[in-house]
Amino acid sequence: MMEKKKRMQEFEALRGLSILLLLALHSEVFDANVFGFTVDPLAHVVAVFLLGSFFFLAGFFAEFSRQKAGGTIVSFYWSKVIRIFPPYWLALGLFVFVIGFSLKRFDALMYVLNLQWLLSPVFIKQLLTLWYISVLVGYYLIFGVLLFWVKSDLGLLIWSMILFAAAYAANMANGLFEPRFFQYYFVFLAGIYFFRFERQRNLLLGMNILYKTVIALIVLLVFWRVASSGYDVRHGLFIVCAGLFILGWDLLLLSIFRTGAGSWKVWTFLSTASFFTYLYHRPIWHILDSTFGVEAGIGRVYFHLIPGAILALTIGYFLQIGYDRLLAILRLKG
């Protein structure tokens, strides 16, 4: 048990850092009005990194779930459905009835079914924040089949590329698929391979930290230039550069978090809180703003960033602990 905990500490820490960056991003602290000068495309770069890290970790642990003793495709999908959908449905209700997002009847049904990854934004309205959960569900649907039915590593890559090409063609032809589905597709796949190739993973993590720092800085500069150029997220150059940027920084940070810096207890707290905090921080902030009469401006930025973020994380932590216990009591835990 201790060996497993030690081996996973870097992944917990990366998830914890990512949720902190998300809260900072959504508080709008990266806005030019806060810094006093234009910082474009800083917010975009931060968003791509933190969301890419979430998708990379999701791919890594998707393969972990598949390899669990007795794992079947049915148990794999059940574990994802029971852990994602009930909390997501509550979040959807809060976005509609608390924040006030309006959805037409068809749009609402598609959101309940979590199909915006396939239909947004051409066929249904986009909804802030919750798009990530839907794209994640889309990846689980696609890669879940591939992980159980395709036996070889090369076969997984080939089929993943075929399905990506088919989805891309459908998007170009009639607008199917959320555009960001393409942006993080191969990042999720990279997470799967990162788990599979344990020897190569350890070699990469054990590589000289100076080399990884140089690589991370190079891919940051390249992606910053690409992000500043206004490329569409579906553009091949954007996808490649964004992927290299995410993976380069994930590798550097995972290496750092393998040291004592990754053993801090705060990372466990943040990692545990991350999913529910992601789902509910906007409704929590909306309630706080309404209760205390917080108006738009620099004051609201820091109100969301400090007390708002602390409260959202605390609520998220206890909701995750409570939900895990509920699933265990009902014997539904996947």
Buried (B, 14 or more C-beta within 10 A) or exposed (E): EEEEEEEBBBBBBBBBBBBBBBBBBBBBBBBEEBEEEEBEBBBBBBBBBBBBBBBBBBBBBBBBBBEEEEBEEEBBBEBBBBBBBBBBEBBBEBBBEBBEBEBEEEBBEBBBEBBBBBBBEEBBBEBEBBBBBBBBBBBBBBBBBBBBEBEEEEEBBEBBEEBBEEBBEEBEEEEBBBBBBBBBBBBBBBBBBBBBEEEEBEEBBEBEEEEBBEBBEEBBEBBBEBBEEEBEBBBEEBBBBBBBBBBBBBBBBBBBBBEEEBBBEEBBBBBBBBBBBBBBBBBBBBBBBEEEEBEEEEEBBBBBBEEBBEBBBBBBBEBBEEBEEEBEEEEBBB
